[in-house]
Amino acid sequence: MGHHDYTIYDFIYNNARNFPYRYSISFDDIYLTHKEFKERCDKLAAGLIHLGISKGDRLGIVTHNCDEFMVLYGAAAKIGAILVPVNWRFQQNDVEHILKDCTPKVIFAGPDYLQMVAEAARKVKSIETCYTIGGGEVPEGFLPFEGLYSQDEADKEIDISADSGFVIIYTAASDSLPRGALLSQANIVFANVMSIQQYYLGPDDAHICVLPLFHTAGLGMAMAVMQAGGKNVILERFDPEISLQLIEKERGTIFFSFPPILKTIMDKYDEGSYDISSIRNVMGLDHPESIRRFLKIAPNARYWNGYAQTEAMIITACPFNEKPGSVGKPSHLSRVALFDDYDNEVSVGTPGEICVRSPVVFLGYWGRENDNAYTFRNGWHHTGDIGRFDEDGYLYYVERKAEKELIKPGGENVYPTEVEKAILDHEAVAEVSIIGVPDTQWGEAIKAVCVIKPGRSLDPQKLIDFVASKIARYKKPKYVVYVDVLPKTTDGEIDRNQVKKNHGGKF
């Protein structure tokens, strides 16, 4: 560790000294002060070292949110290991692909994913040991999480640089296989600094962690509040009633939301009596109607729109009412420029690809050198999204580039090609085009426009269920329509843009 470094473990250490008896973590009936949280991170780090884990080694984890998840993040940061939190919504084949790709030495499985992980571990040669996490039984082939804690050399200082890899978060890829975005400890620390400044975070803040900790939004906000000396109130999984109860009980000040979280919280609020006056900030993307409805019942809150990626955690932000329709101005640690297809910067008001230079830009895709060369060309991180600036410097999201055709139901990334491949496995389907359509529940929903083979028939719900059996359920289409023919380009390919024009409005 150099004298210019500042790592995730450094702010865990500082919290233990500066706010030793303030709460750091709350989960169910478990409360950990900052001092206790550091001690657990130290003991788990010591146990991982004794297990043979060293800097750069990967640790896989498939589980819902829990206190031990956060301790594992802290321990990994101390020793320079790289945590790989796997989206528990993935199907077995996706989980196995991810683990084969990142080659973890150890994997942790929550109570609901023991069988999935055990089956994957038999196929992934790099996995040496399987541990449970989040409580529950310890079946054959697994060791208990608490057995990893070790007092031996728990207070030992470890030389880890801020540029060390910290987490690999797998996001969708245009070739339909998930690819891992490697974020460094410095990426997290700088993103935290921007969030602390943007949302005025401090030791009195309480983050109601409703998003999964495998997602950059959930992880990012948890880390930002922790760096500010605040408290993270962890929900195992999102539940609107529990969320409202915890906001009132823990005096929650901030949470992150993707559709339909905000709507379901408000619907539950209308059914009972809850005090949510402590909420100061909510971040995310949602329908203006939902945001305005929320601000009426939480008059002390600000709702923030913004633009971010897994690959660049926070790029722009502004309050919802400041510049309606925009995603805000570039943060004070991000430089944003818009370029045309020939890498020429475009003028104000002209759409161009959103490109970023910032200490929050990720280190690269794990094992994807060609992708990295393309993404980082000419000294910029190319997001694959199109935006435009107005004369006041506010950024407006326009669309995704054709090469990055992407649908985001409920904040998750879904590439059409993956869904199309699954649908074409059905013997009754001749052709299909997958598009995203506006959706009041999820923000954006998946729509399948299909051509059925001659003489065949297929109930739309049966096709939806078929897709859900083959890939993650959040990737299944919400809408299915059948047509006689799909439009084609001059080279005979399905013309997705024309399909969008014909079928891309509200269903």
C-alpha positions as CSV (number, residue, x, y, z in Angstrom):
1,M,0.0,0.0,0.0
2,G,1.4,3.3,-1.0
3,H,1.2,6.6,0.9
4,H,-1.3,7.9,-1.7
5,D,-3.6,4.9,-1.3
6,Y,-7.0,4.8,0.4
7,T,-8.9,1.6,0.3
8,I,-12.3,0.2,1.3
9,Y,-10.7,-1.4,4.4
10,D,-9.3,2.1,5.3
11,F,-12.7,3.5,5.8
12,I,-13.8,0.4,7.7
13,Y,-10.8,1.0,10.0
14,N,-11.6,4.7,10.3
15,N,-15.2,4.1,11.2
16,A,-14.2,1.7,14.0
17,R,-12.0,4.5,15.4
18,N,-14.2,7.5,14.8
19,F,-17.7,6.0,15.4
20,P,-17.0,2.8,17.3
21,Y,-20.4,2.5,19.0
22,R,-22.6,3.7,16.2
23,Y,-24.3,1.0,14.3
24,S,-22.8,0.0,11.0
25,I,-25.1,-3.0,10.0
26,S,-28.6,-4.0,10.9
27,F,-30.1,-7.2,9.6
28,D,-33.2,-8.8,11.2
29,D,-32.3,-8.8,14.9
30,I,-28.6,-8.5,14.3
31,Y,-26.9,-5.2,15.0
32,L,-23.2,-4.6,14.5
33,T,-21.4,-1.4,15.5
34,H,-18.6,-0.1,13.3
35,K,-16.1,-1.5,15.8
36,E,-17.8,-4.9,15.8
37,F,-18.0,-4.9,12.0
38,K,-14.3,-4.2,11.6
39,E,-13.5,-7.0,14.1
40,R,-15.6,-9.5,12.1
41,C,-13.9,-8.4,8.9
42,D,-10.5,-8.8,10.5
43,K,-11.3,-12.3,11.7
44,L,-12.8,-13.4,8.5
45,A,-9.8,-12.0,6.5
46,A,-7.5,-14.0,8.8
47,G,-9.5,-17.2,8.2
48,L,-9.5,-16.6,4.4
49,I,-5.7,-16.2,4.5
50,H,-5.3,-19.5,6.5
51,L,-7.5,-21.1,3.8
52,G,-4.9,-20.1,1.2
53,I,-6.7,-17.1,-0.2
54,S,-4.5,-14.3,-1.4
55,K,-4.6,-11.0,-3.3
56,G,-6.4,-11.4,-6.7
57,D,-8.1,-14.8,-5.8
58,R,-11.8,-14.9,-6.6
59,L,-14.5,-15.7,-4.1
60,G,-17.9,-16.6,-5.6
61,I,-21.2,-16.0,-3.7
62,V,-24.8,-16.9,-4.5
63,T,-27.2,-15.7,-1.8
64,H,-29.8,-13.1,-0.8
65,N,-28.7,-10.1,1.2
66,C,-27.5,-10.7,4.8
67,D,-25.0,-9.3,7.4
68,E,-22.4,-11.9,6.5
69,F,-22.5,-10.7,2.8
70,M,-21.3,-7.3,4.0
71,V,-18.7,-8.8,6.2
72,L,-17.4,-10.9,3.3
73,Y,-17.1,-7.7,1.2
74,G,-15.0,-6.1,4.0
75,A,-12.8,-9.1,4.5
76,A,-12.1,-9.4,0.8
77,A,-11.2,-5.8,0.6
78,K,-8.7,-6.2,3.5
79,I,-6.8,-9.0,1.8
80,G,-7.2,-7.9,-1.8
81,A,-9.4,-10.9,-2.8
82,I,-12.0,-10.3,-5.5
83,L,-15.6,-11.1,-4.7
84,V,-17.9,-12.4,-7.4
85,P,-21.6,-11.9,-6.4
86,V,-23.7,-14.0,-8.7
87,N,-27.2,-12.8,-9.6
88,W,-29.4,-15.4,-7.8
89,R,-32.0,-15.0,-10.5
90,F,-29.7,-16.7,-13.1
91,Q,-30.4,-20.2,-14.3
92,Q,-28.0,-23.0,-13.5
93,N,-26.2,-22.7,-16.9
94,D,-25.6,-19.0,-16.4
95,V,-24.2,-19.6,-12.9
96,E,-21.9,-22.3,-14.2
97,H,-20.7,-20.1,-17.1
98,I,-19.8,-17.3,-14.7
99,L,-17.9,-19.6,-12.3
100,K,-16.0,-21.2,-15.1
101,D,-15.2,-17.7,-16.4
102,C,-13.9,-16.2,-13.2
103,T,-12.4,-19.4,-11.7
104,P,-13.0,-18.9,-8.0
105,K,-11.2,-20.9,-5.4
106,V,-14.0,-20.7,-2.9
107,I,-17.8,-20.3,-3.2
108,F,-20.4,-19.3,-0.7
109,A,-24.0,-20.4,-1.0
110,G,-27.1,-19.1,0.8
111,P,-29.8,-21.5,2.1
112,D,-31.9,-21.4,-1.2
113,Y,-28.9,-22.0,-3.5
114,L,-27.1,-24.9,-1.9
115,Q,-28.1,-27.4,-4.6
116,M,-27.4,-25.0,-7.4
117,V,-23.9,-24.3,-6.0
118,A,-23.1,-27.9,-5.3
119,E,-24.0,-28.9,-8.8
120,A,-21.9,-26.0,-10.2
121,A,-18.9,-26.9,-8.0
122,R,-18.8,-30.4,-9.5
123,K,-18.3,-28.8,-12.9
124,V,-16.0,-25.9,-12.1
125,K,-12.5,-27.3,-11.5
126,S,-11.1,-24.2,-9.8
127,I,-13.5,-24.5,-6.8
128,E,-11.7,-26.0,-3.8
129,T,-14.1,-25.4,-1.0
130,C,-17.8,-24.6,-0.6
131,Y,-19.2,-22.7,2.4
132,T,-22.7,-21.9,3.5
133,I,-23.6,-18.2,4.2
134,G,-26.7,-16.6,5.7
135,G,-27.5,-19.4,8.2
136,G,-29.4,-22.6,7.7
137,E,-28.2,-26.2,7.5
138,V,-24.7,-27.2,6.4
139,P,-25.2,-30.1,4.0
140,E,-22.5,-32.6,3.0
141,G,-19.8,-31.0,0.9
142,F,-20.2,-27.6,2.6
143,L,-18.5,-26.0,5.6
144,P,-20.1,-23.3,7.8
145,F,-19.4,-19.7,7.3
146,E,-18.7,-19.0,11.0
147,G,-16.0,-21.7,10.9
148,L,-13.9,-19.4,8.8
149,Y,-13.4,-16.7,11.5
150,S,-10.0,-16.8,13.0
151,Q,-8.4,-14.7,15.8
152,D,-4.9,-15.7,14.7
153,E,-3.2,-12.6,13.2
154,A,-6.6,-10.9,12.7
155,D,-5.0,-7.5,13.5
156,K,-2.2,-7.9,10.9
157,E,-1.8,-5.1,8.4
158,I,-1.9,-6.2,4.8
159,D,-0.4,-4.3,1.9
160,I,-3.2,-3.8,-0.6
161,S,-3.3,-1.0,-3.2
162,A,-6.4,1.0,-4.0
163,D,-6.1,-0.1,-7.7
164,S,-6.5,-3.7,-6.7
165,G,-9.5,-5.5,-8.1
166,F,-12.4,-5.7,-5.6
167,V,-15.5,-7.1,-7.3
168,I,-16.5,-8.7,-10.6
169,I,-20.2,-8.0,-11.4
170,Y,-21.5,-9.9,-14.4
171,T,-23.7,-8.0,-16.8
172,A,-25.3,-9.0,-20.0
173,A,-23.3,-9.2,-23.2
174,S,-24.3,-8.9,-26.9
175,D,-23.1,-12.5,-27.6
176,S,-25.7,-13.6,-25.0
177,L,-23.1,-14.8,-22.4
178,P,-22.7,-12.7,-19.2
179,R,-19.4,-10.9,-19.0
180,G,-17.7,-9.7,-15.8
181,A,-17.0,-6.0,-15.1
182,L,-14.0,-5.8,-12.8
183,L,-14.2,-2.8,-10.4
184,S,-11.3,-1.8,-8.2
185,Q,-11.3,-0.6,-4.6
186,A,-10.5,2.9,-5.9
187,N,-13.5,2.8,-8.2
188,I,-15.7,2.2,-5.2
189,V,-14.0,4.8,-3.0
190,F,-14.3,7.5,-5.7
191,A,-17.9,6.6,-6.4
192,N,-18.5,6.9,-2.7
193,V,-16.9,10.3,-2.6
194,M,-19.3,11.5,-5.3
195,S,-22.3,10.1,-3.6
196,I,-21.3,11.6,-0.2
197,Q,-21.0,15.0,-1.9
198,Q,-24.1,14.7,-4.0
199,Y,-26.5,13.5,-1.3
200,Y,-24.8,15.1,1.7
201,L,-24.2,11.7,3.4
202,G,-22.9,11.5,7.0
203,P,-22.8,9.4,10.1
204,D,-26.5,10.0,10.8
205,D,-27.6,8.4,7.5
206,A,-29.4,5.1,7.4
207,H,-29.5,3.3,4.1
208,I,-32.5,1.0,3.6
209,C,-30.8,-1.6,1.4
210,V,-33.7,-2.9,-0.7
211,L,-31.7,-3.8,-3.8
212,P,-29.6,-7.0,-4.0
213,L,-25.9,-6.7,-3.0
214,F,-24.9,-8.4,-6.3
215,H,-26.1,-5.2,-8.1
216,T,-23.8,-2.1,-8.4
217,A,-26.7,0.2,-7.2
218,G,-27.2,-1.8,-4.0
219,L,-23.6,-2.4,-3.4
220,G,-22.6,1.2,-4.3
221,M,-25.1,2.9,-2.0
222,A,-24.2,0.5,0.9
223,M,-20.5,1.3,0.5
224,A,-21.1,5.1,0.2
225,V,-23.2,5.2,3.4
226,M,-20.5,3.1,5.1
227,Q,-17.7,5.4,4.0
228,A,-19.7,8.3,5.4
229,G,-19.9,6.5,8.7
230,G,-23.6,5.7,8.4
231,K,-25.7,2.6,8.9
232,N,-26.8,0.0,6.4
233,V,-30.2,-1.6,7.1
234,I,-30.1,-4.8,5.1
235,L,-33.2,-6.5,3.8
236,E,-32.9,-10.1,2.7
237,R,-35.1,-9.4,-0.2
238,F,-37.3,-6.5,-1.1
239,D,-40.6,-6.4,0.6
240,P,-42.7,-3.2,0.6
241,E,-44.2,-3.6,4.1
242,I,-40.9,-4.5,5.7
243,S,-39.2,-1.6,3.9
244,L,-41.8,0.8,5.3
245,Q,-41.5,-0.7,8.8
246,L,-37.7,-0.4,8.7
247,I,-37.8,3.2,7.4
248,E,-39.9,4.1,10.5
249,K,-38.0,2.0,13.0
250,E,-34.4,2.8,11.8
251,R,-35.2,6.4,10.7
252,G,-34.1,5.5,7.2
253,T,-32.8,8.4,5.2
254,I,-31.9,7.0,1.8
255,F,-32.7,4.1,-0.6
256,F,-32.2,3.1,-4.2
257,S,-35.2,2.2,-6.3
258,F,-36.0,0.5,-9.7
259,P,-39.5,-0.1,-11.0
260,P,-41.7,-1.4,-9.5
261,I,-40.2,-0.9,-6.0
262,L,-41.4,2.7,-5.6
263,K,-45.0,1.9,-6.7
264,T,-45.3,-1.1,-4.4
265,I,-44.0,0.9,-1.4
266,M,-46.6,3.6,-2.1
267,D,-49.4,1.1,-2.5
268,K,-48.5,-0.5,0.8
269,Y,-48.2,2.9,2.4
270,D,-51.7,3.8,1.4
271,E,-53.0,0.6,3.2
272,G,-51.6,1.5,6.6
273,S,-50.0,4.1,8.8
274,Y,-46.2,4.6,8.5
275,D,-43.9,7.4,9.3
276,I,-41.4,8.0,6.4
277,S,-40.6,11.6,7.2
278,S,-36.9,10.7,7.8
279,I,-36.3,9.9,4.1
280,R,-34.2,12.6,2.5
281,N,-33.0,11.0,-0.8
282,V,-34.2,8.3,-3.2
283,M,-32.2,7.5,-6.3
284,G,-33.3,5.7,-9.5
285,L,-35.3,5.9,-12.6
286,D,-39.0,5.7,-12.6
287,H,-42.2,7.1,-14.2
288,P,-42.7,10.8,-13.4
289,E,-46.2,10.0,-12.1
290,S,-44.8,7.6,-9.6
291,I,-42.1,10.1,-8.5
292,R,-44.6,12.9,-8.0
293,R,-46.9,10.6,-6.0
294,F,-44.0,9.6,-3.8
295,L,-42.8,13.2,-3.2
296,K,-46.4,14.0,-1.9
297,I,-46.1,11.4,0.9
298,A,-42.5,12.1,1.6
299,P,-42.2,15.9,1.5
300,N,-38.7,16.0,3.0
301,A,-37.3,13.8,0.3
302,R,-35.6,14.5,-3.0
303,Y,-35.8,12.0,-5.9
304,W,-32.7,11.9,-8.0
305,N,-32.5,10.9,-11.6
306,G,-29.1,9.9,-13.0
307,Y,-27.1,8.0,-15.5
308,A,-24.7,5.2,-14.5
309,Q,-23.5,1.8,-15.5
310,T,-22.1,-1.3,-13.9
311,E,-18.9,-0.2,-15.7
312,A,-19.0,3.4,-14.4
313,M,-21.0,3.6,-11.2
314,I,-22.1,7.2,-11.1
315,I,-21.7,9.6,-14.1
316,T,-24.5,12.2,-13.9
317,A,-27.3,13.1,-11.5
318,C,-29.8,15.8,-10.6
319,P,-33.0,16.2,-8.6
320,F,-36.1,15.1,-10.5
321,N,-37.6,18.6,-10.5
322,E,-34.4,20.4,-11.4
323,K,-34.5,19.7,-15.1
324,P,-37.4,17.4,-16.0
325,G,-36.4,14.7,-18.6
326,S,-32.7,15.0,-18.1
327,V,-30.3,12.7,-16.2
328,G,-28.4,15.6,-14.7
329,K,-25.0,17.1,-15.1
330,P,-21.7,15.2,-15.0
331,S,-20.5,14.6,-11.4
332,H,-17.5,16.6,-10.1
333,L,-15.2,13.6,-10.7
334,S,-16.4,12.7,-14.2
335,R,-15.8,14.2,-17.6
336,V,-18.4,13.3,-20.2
337,A,-18.2,13.9,-23.9
338,L,-20.4,12.9,-26.8
339,F,-18.9,11.5,-30.0
340,D,-20.2,10.5,-33.4
341,D,-19.4,7.2,-35.1
342,Y,-16.1,8.6,-36.4
343,D,-15.0,9.7,-32.9
344,N,-15.6,13.4,-33.5
345,E,-17.1,15.3,-30.6
346,V,-20.6,16.5,-31.4
347,S,-22.1,20.0,-30.8
348,V,-24.6,20.9,-28.1
349,G,-28.0,19.5,-28.9
350,T,-26.6,16.9,-31.3
351,P,-26.9,13.2,-30.2
352,G,-23.7,11.3,-29.7
353,E,-22.3,8.3,-27.9
354,I,-21.8,9.0,-24.2
355,C,-18.1,8.6,-23.3
356,V,-16.5,9.0,-19.9
357,R,-13.2,9.7,-18.2
358,S,-13.4,9.2,-14.5
359,P,-11.8,7.3,-11.6
360,V,-15.1,5.4,-11.3
361,V,-14.6,3.8,-14.7
362,F,-14.0,0.0,-14.3
363,L,-10.8,-1.8,-14.9
364,G,-12.2,-3.8,-17.8
365,Y,-14.2,-7.0,-18.6
366,W,-12.7,-10.1,-17.1
367,G,-10.7,-12.0,-19.7
368,R,-12.2,-10.0,-22.6
369,E,-9.2,-8.1,-24.1
370,N,-10.9,-7.4,-27.5
371,D,-13.9,-6.0,-25.7
372,N,-11.7,-3.8,-23.5
373,A,-9.7,-2.5,-26.5
374,Y,-13.0,-1.5,-28.1
375,T,-14.6,-0.1,-25.0
376,F,-11.6,2.0,-24.0
377,R,-10.6,3.2,-27.5
378,N,-9.1,6.7,-27.9
379,G,-8.7,7.2,-24.2
380,W,-12.4,7.2,-23.3
381,H,-14.8,4.6,-21.9
382,H,-17.5,4.2,-24.6
383,T,-20.8,3.4,-22.9
384,G,-22.7,2.3,-26.0
385,D,-25.5,4.7,-25.1
386,I,-26.6,7.8,-27.1
387,G,-27.2,11.1,-25.3
388,R,-27.4,14.8,-26.0
389,F,-26.4,17.9,-24.0
390,D,-28.5,21.0,-23.7
391,E,-27.1,24.5,-23.5
392,D,-27.1,24.4,-19.6
393,G,-24.9,21.3,-19.6
394,Y,-27.6,18.8,-18.7
395,L,-27.4,15.4,-20.3
396,Y,-30.4,13.7,-21.9
397,Y,-30.5,10.0,-22.6
398,V,-31.7,9.3,-26.2
399,E,-31.3,5.6,-27.0
400,R,-28.9,2.7,-27.1
401,K,-26.5,2.1,-30.0
402,A,-27.5,-0.7,-32.3
403,E,-24.5,-2.7,-31.2
404,K,-25.7,-2.5,-27.6
405,E,-29.3,-3.4,-28.0
406,L,-30.4,-3.7,-24.5
407,I,-33.6,-3.9,-22.5
408,K,-33.8,-3.1,-18.7
409,P,-36.8,-4.5,-17.0
410,G,-36.7,-3.5,-13.3
411,G,-33.1,-2.3,-13.6
412,E,-31.7,-5.6,-14.9
413,N,-29.8,-5.9,-18.2
414,V,-31.3,-8.2,-20.9
415,Y,-29.9,-8.5,-24.4
416,P,-32.5,-9.4,-27.1
417,T,-30.3,-12.1,-28.7
418,E,-30.3,-14.2,-25.6
419,V,-34.1,-14.2,-25.4
420,E,-34.4,-14.8,-29.2
421,K,-32.2,-17.8,-28.9
422,A,-34.3,-19.3,-26.2
423,I,-37.5,-18.7,-28.1
424,L,-36.1,-20.2,-31.3
425,D,-35.5,-23.4,-29.4
426,H,-39.3,-23.9,-29.4
427,E,-40.3,-26.1,-32.2
428,A,-43.3,-24.0,-33.2
429,V,-41.4,-20.7,-33.7
430,A,-39.9,-19.8,-37.1
431,E,-38.7,-16.3,-36.5
432,V,-38.6,-13.8,-33.7
433,S,-37.6,-10.3,-32.9
434,I,-37.3,-9.1,-29.2
435,I,-37.8,-5.4,-28.4
436,G,-38.2,-3.3,-25.3
437,V,-41.5,-1.4,-24.7
438,P,-42.5,1.1,-22.1
439,D,-44.1,-0.5,-19.1
440,T,-45.7,1.1,-16.0
441,Q,-44.8,-1.8,-13.7
442,W,-41.1,-2.5,-14.7
443,G,-40.1,0.7,-16.5
444,E,-39.4,-1.3,-19.6
445,A,-40.7,-4.7,-20.6
446,I,-39.7,-7.4,-23.1
447,K,-41.9,-8.0,-26.1
448,A,-41.6,-10.9,-28.5
449,V,-42.8,-10.5,-32.0
450,C,-43.0,-14.0,-33.5
451,V,-43.7,-15.8,-36.7
452,I,-45.1,-19.3,-36.1
453,K,-44.3,-22.2,-38.5
454,P,-47.0,-23.1,-41.0
455,G,-49.7,-25.3,-39.6
456,R,-48.7,-24.7,-36.0
457,S,-50.3,-22.8,-33.1
458,L,-48.9,-21.7,-29.8
459,D,-50.5,-20.1,-26.8
460,P,-48.6,-16.9,-25.8
461,Q,-48.4,-17.9,-22.1
462,K,-47.0,-21.3,-23.0
463,L,-44.2,-19.6,-24.9
464,I,-43.5,-17.2,-22.0
465,D,-43.3,-20.2,-19.6
466,F,-41.1,-22.0,-22.1
467,V,-38.6,-19.1,-22.1
468,A,-38.7,-18.9,-18.2
469,S,-37.7,-22.6,-18.0
470,K,-34.6,-22.0,-20.1
471,I,-33.1,-18.6,-19.0
472,A,-33.5,-16.3,-15.9
473,R,-37.2,-15.6,-15.3
474,Y,-36.7,-11.8,-15.5
475,K,-35.6,-12.3,-19.1
476,K,-38.9,-13.9,-20.2
477,P,-41.1,-11.7,-22.4
478,K,-44.1,-10.0,-20.8
479,Y,-45.8,-9.6,-24.1
480,V,-46.0,-11.9,-27.1
481,V,-47.6,-11.1,-30.5
482,Y,-47.8,-13.2,-33.6
483,V,-47.4,-11.8,-37.1
484,D,-47.4,-13.3,-40.6
485,V,-44.0,-11.8,-41.5
486,L,-41.2,-9.8,-40.0
487,P,-39.6,-6.9,-41.8
488,K,-36.2,-7.5,-43.3
489,T,-33.2,-5.4,-44.3
490,T,-31.7,-5.5,-47.7
491,D,-29.3,-8.2,-46.6
492,G,-32.1,-10.4,-45.4
493,E,-31.7,-9.8,-41.7
494,I,-34.7,-9.0,-39.4
495,D,-35.1,-5.2,-39.3
496,R,-35.3,-4.6,-35.6
497,N,-35.8,-0.8,-36.0
498,Q,-38.8,-1.4,-38.2
499,V,-40.2,-3.9,-35.7
500,K,-39.8,-1.2,-33.0
501,K,-41.7,1.2,-35.2
502,N,-44.5,-1.3,-35.8
503,H,-44.7,-2.8,-32.3
504,G,-42.7,-0.7,-29.9
505,G,-45.5,1.5,-28.4
506,K,-47.3,0.6,-25.2
507,F,-48.8,-2.9,-25.5
